[in-house]
Amino acid sequence: MAEENSRPDVEIIDLPNVLKEKVGSGDGTLDLEAITRAEAALGELQEEWHGWLNEDVGYLLAAYARSRQEGLSKETLGELHRAAHDLKGLAPTYEYPLIGRIAASLCDVLTHADEVATALPVLIEAHVDAMRAALHEDIRDNTHPQGAAIDAALAELVRKRIG
């Protein structure tokens, strides 16, 4: 039987925690000037968010158009899913959480594509139209009356088709 301590020597490397240096003064307090600079930089980017969102929704619309033209295949569904997945994460950052929720719902629908094969075209179209409407009408979340209606109607449609 091998000896219990027959393992090779182990060296433990203790790395310094530089996070405090990056976000604070090193003494545990936050660097308020760094936070102010970060908020200012974020504010400058905010002006570009709508354009970026338009571009990302454009990718989804192109994937949708391709799926209608070529049919629903593993490739076109994958392209739709990638575009929806990107929007799921990016839209809330761009201050459009409703589009993020719709995109998340579309991801769920596409994940169940085999189970809802006959309803899939209707469900995809409903999600795409809902995102297009939210963007066109500047409906950012479901506190907007139309946003709440879109969110509820889409959830009900998905519930009926997927269960």
N, C-alpha and C positions, 0 to 999 in steps of 0.2 A: 504494500500500500504506500502511496506517495505521501511524503511529509506534508503537513498542513501548510507550512510556510514555504513551499517550493515555488511559489510564483516569482516571476521576475520583479525586480525592484520597480516601484512606481514613483514617479515624480509628480507632485501636485504643483501646478502653476497657478498662482494667485494673481489674476489680472486686476489692474486698478479699475475702479468704477469712475469713468470719465463723464458719465451722464450729468452728475452734479455740476461739473465744470462747464458743460455745454448749455445747461438751462438755468444755472444759477451762479451765484457768486463764489461757490466753493464752500461756503459756510452753511449751506442748507436753505438760503433765502433765494427767492426767484429774482431773476434779472428783469425788472419791469420794462427796461428799455428794449431788451431783446423781444419781449412779448409785443410791445408796441410796434417794433419793426416788422415782426412776423404778421401782425394784423394789417399793417399798411401794405405789405407785399400781397397778402391775400386779397385785400380790397382792390388793388390794381388788377389782379387776375380776374376778379369778379366781373369786370366789364367784358371779358372774353367768354364767360361761361355760356351765355345764350348761343353764341356762335358755335361753340364746341358741342353743345347739346343738339343744335340743329344738324351738325355734321354726324353725330352719333345716331340720331333718329334717321338721318339719310341713309346710313349703312343698313339699318333695319328695314327701311322701305325698299332699298335695292335688293336685299335678301328676300323680302316678301315678293317683290316683282319677279325675281328669278324663280322662286318656288311656284308661282302661278304659271309662269311660262314653261318651265321644265317639268313641273309636277313635284309632288312631295316625295322626295327620296331621302336616303340617309344623308347625302351630301347637302341638299338644300335645307333639310331640317337642322342639320348641324350648323349651317351658316346662320340660320334664324336664331338658333339657341345662343350662339356666340354673341350676336348683336344684342339680343335681349339680355344676356348675362352682363355684358358691358354696361348697358343702360341701368340695370338693376343696381349696380354699384355706383355709377357716375351721376345719375340723375339727382339723387338726394344731395350730392356734393354741389351740383349746379343749382340747388334750391328748387328742384322740381320733384319732391318726394312722391307725388302722385304717379308720375311717369316711372319712377323706380318701383313702386308697388305694382303697377300694371306689367312692367317688364318681368318682375319676379313671378307674377301669376302666369305670364306667357312661358317662362322657364319651366314652371310646374306642369303646365299643359303639355309642353314639348317632351318633358320627361315621361309623361304617360301617353305618348303618341300612339303606341300599339293598342292601348285600352280604349282610346276614343277615336279610332281611325275614321269612322264615318263622320264624326262631328269635328274632326280636326280643322278642315278648311274654314268652317264657321267660327270656331274659337280663335284661330289665328287672325282672321280678318277683324273680329271684334276687338281684339287686343291692339292690333295695328291702328285701327280707326280711333280707338280710345286715346292712344298716345298721340296720334296726329292732332286730334281735337284739343287735347290738353295743351300741346305746344302752340297750336295756332291761336287758341283763345286765351293763352297765358294763364291757364288754370294750374296752379302750382301744387295744391294739396286738397284734401277732402274737407277742409273748412270752407271752401268755396262751394256754394250751393250746387253748381253743375259738377264740380269735382266729387262731391258726395254722391250725387246721382250716378255718375260714371262708375265710381268705385263700387257702389252697391249693385248696380245692374250687371257689371262684369262678374262680380263675385257670385251672384245668383246664377248667371249663365254657366259659369264653370262648375258650380255646385250641382246643377241639374245634369250636366253632361259627364262629369267625372264622379261626382258623388261624395 
